[in-house]
Amino acid sequence: MNVALWIAAGLLAAVLLVSTSKMFVPREKIATFGRAAEWVLDFSPGALRAIGSLEILAAAGLILPAALDIAPVLVPVTATCVAALFTGAVIMRLRRGERATIAADLIYLAVAVFVAWGRFGPEAFG
């Protein structure tokens, strides 16, 4: 179970890091990547930078506290915050009527909930 939680946290951190591209790539260019990326046009560049900053912090918070053994309780707290982030993403997709592109966000939400549950519960650190 511990290995599965590490893998899930690592995959989630990788997804969050890739997703931070919205901080560096112009939103008009991101919107050309397909229907699933058009949502960026609904947000200001400042809001996209804020979301990207939260994602960088979340990626670090899922891995570093446990890997460095410095306040590992932050891992499930971060996973809970990531679940809230993806809940917001699901709500945004529902409001935009993007039911076909919601699957990935629901999967990431489930992975975040799994990490939070596992690290708060059966495989808590220390």
N, C-alpha and C positions, 0 to 999 in steps of 0.2 A: 504494500500500500504506500509506503514511504517513497519508493521509486516512482510509482504512478503519479504521486502528488508532485514530485520534483519535475517529472516530464511535463505534466500539465502546466505547472507554473512556468517552466521554460518556454513551452510553446506559446503560452499566453503572453509572456514577456516579449517574445520575438514578434508576435502579431502587433503588439502595441508599439514596438520600435519601428516596424515597417510603416505603421499608420502615422507616425510622426512626420512623414514626408509632406503632409499638408502645411507644415511650418515653413518649408523651403521651396516648394513648387507653387507657382501661381495657381490660384484656384480655377482660373479659366482653363488652364492646361489639364488640371486634374479632372475637370468636368468632361473632358473629351475621352476619358478612359472607359466610359460606358455609363449605362443607366444607373448602376449602383454607386457611381461617384458624383452624380449630379447634385447631390445634397449640399456639397460645399458652396454652391452658388447662393444658398439661403443664409449663409453666415458671413459676417464681416471678416476681413483678414485678421483683425485683433482677436476675434472669438476663435478662429481656427488656430492661432498661435497659443491661446489659452488652453484649448483642448489638447493640442500637441504637447504642451508643457506638462499637463496632467498625465498624459500617456507616458512620457519619459520618466516622470517620477514613479508612476505605477510599475513600469517595467523594472526599474531599480528596486522598488519596494517588494516586488515578488521574489527577488533572488538574493540581493545583497545582505539583508539582515540575517538570513539563515546561513548563507555561505560564509559570512564574516563572524558569525555568532555574536552579533551586536544587536540586542533587542529583537530577537527572532519573533516575538509576538506581533511585530509589525507585518509579517507575511500574511496572516489571515485577515488582519485589519485592512491591508492593501487589497487583498482579494475581494473583500466585501465592498470596498470603494470601486473596484473595477466592475463588479457586478452592478453597482448603481450606474456607472458610466454606460455599460451596455444596455441597461434597462432604459436609460435615456435614448440610446441609439435606436432601440426597438420602437419606442414611442414616437420618435421622430420619423422613422420609416412608415409606421402606421398612419401618421398624420399626412404624410406625403403620398399615401396610397401605393407604396412600394412593397406590396405583399410578396412579390416574387423574389425580392432581394433581401428579405428579412432573415432567411435561414442562417446565414453566417453569423449574424449578430446573436441569434438565439443559441447557436452552438457555443460561441465565446462566452455568453452569459452563463450557460450550463457549466462550462469549464471553470469559470471564476467561482461559481457557487460550490462546485466540487472541491476546489482548493481551499476555500474558506471553511467549508464543513470539515474537511479532513484535517486542517491545521488547527482549528479550534477544538476538534473532537478527538477522534481515535489516534491521530498521529501528530499530536501537539508537540512543539519543541520544548524540551526541558521539562 
